[in-house]
Amino acid sequence: MVQIVPDTEHRGIVSALPPRLRDLALLARFDRPIGWWLLFWPGAWGVLLAGGQARWGLILWLLLGSIAMRAAGCVYNDIIDADIDRKVTRTASRPVASGRVGKRAAWIWLLVLCLIGLVVLLQLRWQAQLVALGSLLPVAAYPFMKRITWWPQAWLGLVFSWAALVGWVGVRGDELATLALLYAGSIAWVIGYDTIYALQDREDDALVGVRSSALRMGAHVRGGVTMFYGVALACWAMAFWLLRPDWLALLALLPMALHLGWQVFTLDAADGSNALDRFRANRFAGLLMALACWVVGNS
């Protein structure tokens, strides 16, 4: 019997699939859409802040690309991390770690997902294509970061924020300082929310020797997440100011600031379900930031 892990959202849909398809869906994390939402939102921010409010086709292509490439990243990560995953309670039932999907089949599934990503890549203008291809090396290196640094979340920030670069360059090639601040803020945001996510695995990670920012911060997790969220908001405020030097533009960030503040204020580092709920709340946070980018980029 396949174990549906606690953070699965589409339990009924996944459970109804034939066993082989169910395992492939679980391997690609189709049961947990929060991942591709978090990968997608920075791309939407880049398009909207760059003034691409009418580029809904581009935004939809970025959404499809986020779904496919997040799935591909998860398959690749599970292939590389199979030995570690077997030792962690939350991940031991993953298809590759449990042996339900062989590594050869997983590599084939990865190739299929990458081909979907290639279709999306071909829809972009050539400058954005080059930027998108630049993400391949950081993505390939990510699974190894937890073995060599206490801050794999920082590397994840580089990877999960890359779509902001693609989205912006998909619309325009100037105002790169604004883009740099948008990207830097997204990295800080990712470190914050992925530290919250890592709270679920602190005990198991410590036992198997996996490093994470949640372990590194120890009892100071709340303060650490607050700091990274604060850095994110500061970077985004500067990006908005460079694009539109008007104090009213900064008010567009207020809903996002209040939401991130709620996450930190209500976070219980000792409660895994609480941490998971705060992590998932960043799907809504991404929407709030997209609205802010739409307001400032449309002015």
C-alpha atoms as a printed R data frame, in Angstrom:
    type eleno elety resid chain resno      x      y       z
1   ATOM     1    CA   MET     A     1  0.000  0.000   0.000
2   ATOM     2    CA   VAL     A     2  1.418  3.396  -1.050
3   ATOM     3    CA   GLN     A     3  1.801  5.845   1.789
4   ATOM     4    CA   ILE     A     4  0.487  9.306   0.932
5   ATOM     5    CA   VAL     A     5  2.753 11.669   2.850
6   ATOM     6    CA   PRO     A     6  1.375 14.329   5.215
7   ATOM     7    CA   ASP     A     7  1.934 17.271   2.870
8   ATOM     8    CA   THR     A     8  0.015 15.679   0.000
9   ATOM     9    CA   GLU     A     9 -2.834 17.946  -1.065
10  ATOM    10    CA   HIS     A    10 -4.602 15.935  -3.782
11  ATOM    11    CA   ARG     A    11 -5.046 12.699  -1.860
12  ATOM    12    CA   GLY     A    12 -8.198 11.554  -3.656
13  ATOM    13    CA   ILE     A    13 -6.868 12.180  -7.160
14  ATOM    14    CA   VAL     A    14 -3.515 10.527  -6.504
15  ATOM    15    CA   SER     A    15 -5.043  7.533  -4.744
16  ATOM    16    CA   ALA     A    16 -7.410  6.926  -7.676
17  ATOM    17    CA   LEU     A    17 -4.590  6.534 -10.204
18  ATOM    18    CA   PRO     A    18 -3.322  3.080 -11.253
19  ATOM    19    CA   PRO     A    19 -0.273  2.120  -9.152
20  ATOM    20    CA   ARG     A    20  2.335  2.815 -11.839
21  ATOM    21    CA   LEU     A    21  0.911  6.213 -12.767
22  ATOM    22    CA   ARG     A    22  0.448  7.022  -9.080
23  ATOM    23    CA   ASP     A    23  4.130  6.414  -8.414
24  ATOM    24    CA   LEU     A    24  5.154  8.625 -11.348
25  ATOM    25    CA   ALA     A    25  2.785 11.360 -10.135
26  ATOM    26    CA   LEU     A    26  4.225 11.128  -6.626
27  ATOM    27    CA   LEU     A    27  7.758 11.176  -8.022
28  ATOM    28    CA   ALA     A    28  6.976 14.405  -9.890
29  ATOM    29    CA   ARG     A    29  5.161 15.813  -6.811
30  ATOM    30    CA   PHE     A    30  1.968 16.388  -8.799
31  ATOM    31    CA   ASP     A    31  0.203 15.733  -5.504
32  ATOM    32    CA   ARG     A    32  1.884 18.816  -4.026
33  ATOM    33    CA   PRO     A    33  1.264 21.816  -6.311
34  ATOM    34    CA   ILE     A    34  2.711 24.266  -3.786
35  ATOM    35    CA   GLY     A    35  6.160 23.605  -5.274
36  ATOM    36    CA   TRP     A    36  5.342 24.715  -8.792
37  ATOM    37    CA   TRP     A    37  3.406 27.718  -7.509
38  ATOM    38    CA   LEU     A    38  6.497 28.845  -5.605
39  ATOM    39    CA   LEU     A    39  8.644 28.315  -8.701
40  ATOM    40    CA   PHE     A    40  6.149 30.162 -10.907
41  ATOM    41    CA   TRP     A    41  5.446 33.297  -8.892
42  ATOM    42    CA   PRO     A    42  8.866 34.983  -9.320
43  ATOM    43    CA   GLY     A    43  8.470 34.560 -13.090
44  ATOM    44    CA   ALA     A    44  5.087 36.275 -12.976
45  ATOM    45    CA   TRP     A    45  6.618 39.040 -10.848
46  ATOM    46    CA   GLY     A    46  9.327 39.598 -13.440
47  ATOM    47    CA   VAL     A    47  6.818 39.879 -16.289
48  ATOM    48    CA   LEU     A    48  4.425 42.158 -14.400
49  ATOM    49    CA   LEU     A    49  7.048 44.462 -12.917
50  ATOM    50    CA   ALA     A    50  8.724 44.754 -16.328
51  ATOM    51    CA   GLY     A    51  5.479 46.172 -17.704
52  ATOM    52    CA   GLY     A    52  4.242 43.008 -19.383
53  ATOM    53    CA   GLN     A    53  0.679 43.242 -18.057
54  ATOM    54    CA   ALA     A    54 -0.666 42.321 -21.499
55  ATOM    55    CA   ARG     A    55  1.678 39.337 -21.840
56  ATOM    56    CA   TRP     A    56 -0.698 36.755 -20.398
57  ATOM    57    CA   GLY     A    57  0.467 34.218 -22.965
58  ATOM    58    CA   LEU     A    58  4.019 34.515 -21.638
59  ATOM    59    CA   ILE     A    59  2.796 34.160 -18.062
60  ATOM    60    CA   LEU     A    60  0.870 30.994 -18.946
61  ATOM    61    CA   TRP     A    61  3.903 29.507 -20.696
62  ATOM    62    CA   LEU     A    62  5.945 30.252 -17.575
63  ATOM    63    CA   LEU     A    63  3.291 28.479 -15.507
64  ATOM    64    CA   LEU     A    64  3.498 25.365 -17.681
65  ATOM    65    CA   GLY     A    65  7.287 25.530 -17.569
66  ATOM    66    CA   SER     A    66  7.211 25.804 -13.782
67  ATOM    67    CA   ILE     A    67  5.012 22.716 -13.478
68  ATOM    68    CA   ALA     A    68  7.215 20.660 -15.810
69  ATOM    69    CA   MET     A    69 10.593 21.804 -14.510
70  ATOM    70    CA   ARG     A    70  9.640 21.605 -10.848
71  ATOM    71    CA   ALA     A    71  8.530 18.033 -11.533
72  ATOM    72    CA   ALA     A    72 11.801 17.322 -13.361
73  ATOM    73    CA   GLY     A    73 13.776 18.812 -10.491
74  ATOM    74    CA   CYS     A    74 11.963 16.607  -7.983
75  ATOM    75    CA   VAL     A    75 12.650 13.477 -10.049
76  ATOM    76    CA   TYR     A    76 16.327 14.392 -10.344
77  ATOM    77    CA   ASN     A    77 16.530 15.205  -6.639
78  ATOM    78    CA   ASP     A    78 14.974 11.857  -5.689
79  ATOM    79    CA   ILE     A    79 17.384  9.953  -7.919
80  ATOM    80    CA   ILE     A    80 20.378 11.661  -6.299
81  ATOM    81    CA   ASP     A    81 18.981 11.579  -2.743
82  ATOM    82    CA   ALA     A    82 17.547  8.042  -2.690
83  ATOM    83    CA   ASP     A    83 19.993  6.792  -0.040
84  ATOM    84    CA   ILE     A    84 19.350  9.769   2.247
85  ATOM    85    CA   ASP     A    85 15.588  9.677   1.713
86  ATOM    86    CA   ARG     A    86 15.436  6.094   2.981
87  ATOM    87    CA   LYS     A    87 16.732  7.288   6.365
88  ATOM    88    CA   VAL     A    88 14.241 10.153   6.836
89  ATOM    89    CA   THR     A    89 10.735  9.287   8.017
90  ATOM    90    CA   ARG     A    90  8.951 11.848   5.832
91  ATOM    91    CA   THR     A    91 10.764 10.824   2.646
92  ATOM    92    CA   ALA     A    92 11.320  7.074   3.083
93  ATOM    93    CA   SER     A    93  8.167  6.226   1.123
94  ATOM    94    CA   ARG     A    94  9.162  8.231  -1.968
95  ATOM    95    CA   PRO     A    95  8.982  6.064  -5.111
96  ATOM    96    CA   VAL     A    96 12.720  5.832  -5.838
97  ATOM    97    CA   ALA     A    97 13.794  5.575  -2.199
98  ATOM    98    CA   SER     A    98 11.272  2.796  -1.552
99  ATOM    99    CA   GLY     A    99 12.182  0.947  -4.751
100 ATOM   100    CA   ARG     A   100  8.741  1.186  -6.357
101 ATOM   101    CA   VAL     A   101 10.276  3.101  -9.269
102 ATOM   102    CA   GLY     A   102 13.684  2.048 -10.558
103 ATOM   103    CA   LYS     A   103 16.323  4.633 -11.367
104 ATOM   104    CA   ARG     A   104 16.225  3.824 -15.083
105 ATOM   105    CA   ALA     A   105 12.474  4.489 -15.213
106 ATOM   106    CA   ALA     A   106 12.997  7.660 -13.200
107 ATOM   107    CA   TRP     A   107 15.610  8.924 -15.703
108 ATOM   108    CA   ILE     A   108 13.174  8.271 -18.587
109 ATOM   109    CA   TRP     A   109 10.409 10.165 -16.759
110 ATOM   110    CA   LEU     A   110 12.873 13.009 -16.160
111 ATOM   111    CA   LEU     A   111 13.610 13.178 -19.891
112 ATOM   112    CA   VAL     A   112  9.896 13.370 -20.742
113 ATOM   113    CA   LEU     A   113  9.422 16.277 -18.344
114 ATOM   114    CA   CYS     A   114 12.486 18.060 -19.734
115 ATOM   115    CA   LEU     A   115 11.045 17.762 -23.248
116 ATOM   116    CA   ILE     A   116  7.947 19.613 -22.043
117 ATOM   117    CA   GLY     A   117 10.273 22.253 -20.624
118 ATOM   118    CA   LEU     A   118 11.983 22.482 -24.013
119 ATOM   119    CA   VAL     A   119  8.651 23.239 -25.689
120 ATOM   120    CA   VAL     A   120  8.170 26.123 -23.244
121 ATOM   121    CA   LEU     A   121 11.743 27.337 -23.808
122 ATOM   122    CA   LEU     A   122 11.112 27.633 -27.541
123 ATOM   123    CA   GLN     A   123  8.236 30.053 -26.898
124 ATOM   124    CA   LEU     A   124 10.562 32.637 -25.339
125 ATOM   125    CA   ARG     A   125 12.589 35.278 -27.111
126 ATOM   126    CA   TRP     A   126 16.211 34.252 -27.536
127 ATOM   127    CA   GLN     A   127 17.541 36.446 -24.710
128 ATOM   128    CA   ALA     A   128 15.167 34.797 -22.240
129 ATOM   129    CA   GLN     A   129 16.079 31.378 -23.635
130 ATOM   130    CA   LEU     A   130 19.736 31.990 -22.764
131 ATOM   131    CA   VAL     A   131 18.812 33.113 -19.261
132 ATOM   132    CA   ALA     A   132 16.631 30.020 -18.762
133 ATOM   133    CA   LEU     A   133 19.410 27.699 -19.921
134 ATOM   134    CA   GLY     A   134 21.706 29.331 -17.385
135 ATOM   135    CA   SER     A   135 19.662 27.729 -14.597
136 ATOM   136    CA   LEU     A   136 20.644 24.176 -15.537
137 ATOM   137    CA   LEU     A   137 23.933 24.091 -13.627
138 ATOM   138    CA   PRO     A   138 22.522 25.534 -10.355
139 ATOM   139    CA   VAL     A   139 19.598 23.097 -10.584
140 ATOM   140    CA   ALA     A   140 21.927 20.133 -11.128
141 ATOM   141    CA   ALA     A   141 24.089 21.165  -8.159
142 ATOM   142    CA   TYR     A   142 21.240 21.706  -5.683
143 ATOM   143    CA   PRO     A   143 20.825 18.129  -4.330
144 ATOM   144    CA   PHE     A   144 24.471 18.130  -3.265
145 ATOM   145    CA   MET     A   145 24.288 21.398  -1.299
146 ATOM   146    CA   LYS     A   146 22.761 19.792   1.807
147 ATOM   147    CA   ARG     A   147 25.894 17.644   2.019
148 ATOM   148    CA   ILE     A   148 28.397 20.512   1.944
149 ATOM   149    CA   THR     A   149 26.721 23.574   3.466
150 ATOM   150    CA   TRP     A   150 24.399 24.477   6.307
151 ATOM   151    CA   TRP     A   151 22.565 26.757   3.863
152 ATOM   152    CA   PRO     A   152 21.105 24.612   1.055
153 ATOM   153    CA   GLN     A   153 18.109 26.942   1.317
154 ATOM   154    CA   ALA     A   154 20.282 29.752  -0.082
155 ATOM   155    CA   TRP     A   155 21.098 27.659  -3.147
156 ATOM   156    CA   LEU     A   156 17.424 26.780  -3.495
157 ATOM   157    CA   GLY     A   157 16.770 30.519  -3.431
158 ATOM   158    CA   LEU     A   158 19.041 30.991  -6.447
159 ATOM   159    CA   VAL     A   159 17.194 28.218  -8.309
160 ATOM   160    CA   PHE     A   160 13.598 28.956  -7.305
161 ATOM   161    CA   SER     A   161 14.002 32.670  -8.052
162 ATOM   162    CA   TRP     A   162 15.494 32.161 -11.512
163 ATOM   163    CA   ALA     A   163 12.132 32.560 -13.225
164 ATOM   164    CA   ALA     A   164 12.170 36.237 -12.185
165 ATOM   165    CA   LEU     A   165 15.163 36.714 -14.479
166 ATOM   166    CA   VAL     A   166 13.477 34.785 -17.298
167 ATOM   167    CA   GLY     A   167 10.188 36.687 -16.942
168 ATOM   168    CA   TRP     A   168 11.827 40.109 -16.914
169 ATOM   169    CA   VAL     A   169 14.153 39.405 -19.843
170 ATOM   170    CA   GLY     A   170 11.210 37.887 -21.681
171 ATOM   171    CA   VAL     A   171  9.730 41.408 -21.727
172 ATOM   172    CA   ARG     A   172 12.681 43.835 -21.657
173 ATOM   173    CA   GLY     A   173 16.449 43.975 -21.329
174 ATOM   174    CA   ASP     A   174 17.016 47.237 -19.438
175 ATOM   175    CA   GLU     A   175 16.603 48.419 -15.810
176 ATOM   176    CA   LEU     A   176 18.818 45.551 -14.674
177 ATOM   177    CA   ALA     A   177 19.363 47.064 -11.222
178 ATOM   178    CA   THR     A   178 15.633 46.764 -10.597
179 ATOM   179    CA   LEU     A   179 15.745 43.163 -11.781
180 ATOM   180    CA   ALA     A   180 18.728 42.401  -9.536
181 ATOM   181    CA   LEU     A   181 16.846 43.692  -6.481
182 ATOM   182    CA   LEU     A   182 13.713 41.738  -7.414
183 ATOM   183    CA   TYR     A   183 15.839 38.596  -7.743
184 ATOM   184    CA   ALA     A   184 17.739 39.213  -4.496
185 ATOM   185    CA   GLY     A   185 14.494 39.753  -2.620
186 ATOM   186    CA   SER     A   186 13.083 36.534  -4.010
187 ATOM   187    CA   ILE     A   187 16.179 34.621  -2.861
188 ATOM   188    CA   ALA     A   188 15.723 35.941   0.684
189 ATOM   189    CA   TRP     A   189 12.020 35.040   0.567
190 ATOM   190    CA   VAL     A   190 12.841 31.478  -0.523
191 ATOM   191    CA   ILE     A   191 15.401 31.068   2.269
192 ATOM   192    CA   GLY     A   192 12.752 32.193   4.740
193 ATOM   193    CA   TYR     A   193  9.952 29.918   3.627
194 ATOM   194    CA   ASP     A   194 12.187 26.902   3.005
195 ATOM   195    CA   THR     A   195 13.653 27.272   6.488
196 ATOM   196    CA   ILE     A   196 10.075 27.021   7.763
197 ATOM   197    CA   TYR     A   197  9.579 23.908   5.621
198 ATOM   198    CA   ALA     A   198 12.809 22.344   6.923
199 ATOM   199    CA   LEU     A   199 11.473 22.530  10.496
200 ATOM   200    CA   GLN     A   200  9.538 19.317   9.750
201 ATOM   201    CA   ASP     A   201 12.759 17.328   9.278
202 ATOM   202    CA   ARG     A   202 15.090 18.764  11.919
203 ATOM   203    CA   GLU     A   203 15.347 15.622  14.045
204 ATOM   204    CA   ASP     A   204 15.805 13.230  11.118
205 ATOM   205    CA   ASP     A   205 18.227 15.579   9.357
206 ATOM   206    CA   ALA     A   206 20.381 15.760  12.472
207 ATOM   207    CA   LEU     A   207 20.461 11.959  12.732
208 ATOM   208    CA   VAL     A   208 21.495 11.332   9.115
209 ATOM   209    CA   GLY     A   209 23.894 14.265   8.870
210 ATOM   210    CA   VAL     A   210 21.892 16.420   6.440
211 ATOM   211    CA   ARG     A   211 22.413 20.156   6.906
212 ATOM   212    CA   SER     A   212 19.783 22.879   6.772
213 ATOM   213    CA   SER     A   213 19.245 26.483   7.806
214 ATOM   214    CA   ALA     A   214 16.593 25.295  10.285
215 ATOM   215    CA   LEU     A   215 19.238 23.248  12.108
216 ATOM   216    CA   ARG     A   216 21.826 26.004  11.855
217 ATOM   217    CA   MET     A   217 19.515 28.616  13.378
218 ATOM   218    CA   GLY     A   218 18.537 26.310  16.223
219 ATOM   219    CA   ALA     A   219 16.416 28.175  18.750
220 ATOM   220    CA   HIS     A   220 16.651 31.359  16.683
221 ATOM   221    CA   VAL     A   221 14.552 30.160  13.740
222 ATOM   222    CA   ARG     A   222 11.823 32.759  14.233
223 ATOM   223    CA   GLY     A   223 14.363 35.575  14.334
224 ATOM   224    CA   GLY     A   224 16.205 34.167  11.332
225 ATOM   225    CA   VAL     A   225 13.072 33.873   9.207
226 ATOM   226    CA   THR     A   226 12.082 37.385  10.267
227 ATOM   227    CA   MET     A   227 15.469 38.671   9.106
228 ATOM   228    CA   PHE     A   228 15.245 37.004   5.687
229 ATOM   229    CA   TYR     A   229 11.684 38.159   5.132
230 ATOM   230    CA   GLY     A   230 12.789 41.658   6.132
231 ATOM   231    CA   VAL     A   231 15.652 41.555   3.615
232 ATOM   232    CA   ALA     A   232 13.208 40.401   0.935
233 ATOM   233    CA   LEU     A   233 10.854 43.295   1.615
234 ATOM   234    CA   ALA     A   234 13.737 45.803   1.672
235 ATOM   235    CA   CYS     A   235 15.047 44.576  -1.694
236 ATOM   236    CA   TRP     A   236 11.598 44.686  -3.255
237 ATOM   237    CA   ALA     A   237 10.963 48.167  -1.878
238 ATOM   238    CA   MET     A   238 14.214 49.388  -3.464
239 ATOM   239    CA   ALA     A   239 13.300 47.690  -6.749
240 ATOM   240    CA   PHE     A   240  9.924 49.443  -6.754
241 ATOM   241    CA   TRP     A   241 11.563 52.757  -5.902
242 ATOM   242    CA   LEU     A   242 14.061 52.481  -8.745
243 ATOM   243    CA   LEU     A   243 11.261 51.800 -11.193
244 ATOM   244    CA   ARG     A   244  8.821 54.297  -9.739
245 ATOM   245    CA   PRO     A   245 10.268 56.760  -7.171
246 ATOM   246    CA   ASP     A   246  6.964 57.420  -5.454
247 ATOM   247    CA   TRP     A   247  6.133 56.661  -1.823
248 ATOM   248    CA   LEU     A   248  2.680 55.496  -2.917
249 ATOM   249    CA   ALA     A   249  4.312 52.701  -4.929
250 ATOM   250    CA   LEU     A   250  5.757 51.273  -1.730
251 ATOM   251    CA   LEU     A   251  2.251 50.914  -0.297
252 ATOM   252    CA   ALA     A   252  1.695 48.142  -2.818
253 ATOM   253    CA   LEU     A   253  4.039 46.021  -0.690
254 ATOM   254    CA   LEU     A   254  1.997 46.488   2.486
255 ATOM   255    CA   PRO     A   255 -0.281 43.423   2.038
256 ATOM   256    CA   MET     A   256  2.779 41.234   1.393
257 ATOM   257    CA   ALA     A   257  4.557 42.662   4.449
258 ATOM   258    CA   LEU     A   258  1.535 42.020   6.669
259 ATOM   259    CA   HIS     A   259  1.196 38.472   5.391
260 ATOM   260    CA   LEU     A   260  4.867 37.623   5.980
261 ATOM   261    CA   GLY     A   261  4.579 39.187   9.423
262 ATOM   262    CA   TRP     A   262  1.616 36.910  10.171
263 ATOM   263    CA   GLN     A   263  3.675 33.876   9.151
264 ATOM   264    CA   VAL     A   264  6.475 34.748  11.548
265 ATOM   265    CA   PHE     A   265  4.233 35.839  14.419
266 ATOM   266    CA   THR     A   266  2.166 32.621  14.342
267 ATOM   267    CA   LEU     A   267  5.027 30.203  13.588
268 ATOM   268    CA   ASP     A   268  5.480 27.365  16.074
269 ATOM   269    CA   ALA     A   269  8.885 25.841  15.346
270 ATOM   270    CA   ALA     A   270  8.067 22.737  17.397
271 ATOM   271    CA   ASP     A   271  4.875 21.925  15.476
272 ATOM   272    CA   GLY     A   272  5.439 20.333  12.068
273 ATOM   273    CA   SER     A   273  1.862 20.872  10.893
274 ATOM   274    CA   ASN     A   274  2.051 24.546  11.875
275 ATOM   275    CA   ALA     A   275  5.280 24.917   9.891
276 ATOM   276    CA   LEU     A   276  3.747 23.176   6.881
277 ATOM   277    CA   ASP     A   277  0.720 25.495   6.948
278 ATOM   278    CA   ARG     A   278  2.959 28.607   7.101
279 ATOM   279    CA   PHE     A   279  5.090 27.245   4.279
280 ATOM   280    CA   ARG     A   280  2.032 26.609   2.116
281 ATOM   281    CA   ALA     A   281  0.751 30.110   2.855
282 ATOM   282    CA   ASN     A   282  3.494 31.417   0.587
283 ATOM   283    CA   ARG     A   283  1.358 30.431  -2.400
284 ATOM   284    CA   PHE     A   284 -0.931 33.299  -1.364
285 ATOM   285    CA   ALA     A   285  2.079 35.478  -0.552
286 ATOM   286    CA   GLY     A   286  3.253 35.017  -4.139
287 ATOM   287    CA   LEU     A   287 -0.106 36.272  -5.391
288 ATOM   288    CA   LEU     A   288  0.097 39.341  -3.142
289 ATOM   289    CA   MET     A   289  3.544 40.140  -4.532
290 ATOM   290    CA   ALA     A   290  2.294 39.622  -8.096
291 ATOM   291    CA   LEU     A   291 -0.468 42.160  -7.485
292 ATOM   292    CA   ALA     A   292  2.095 44.606  -6.093
293 ATOM   293    CA   CYS     A   293  4.282 44.143  -9.197
294 ATOM   294    CA   TRP     A   294  1.261 44.641 -11.426
295 ATOM   295    CA   VAL     A   295  0.405 47.922  -9.698
296 ATOM   296    CA   VAL     A   296  3.959 49.315  -9.852
297 ATOM   297    CA   GLY     A   297  4.775 47.971 -13.333
298 ATOM   298    CA   ASN     A   298  1.497 49.290 -14.720
299 ATOM   299    CA   SER     A   299  2.011 52.828 -13.427
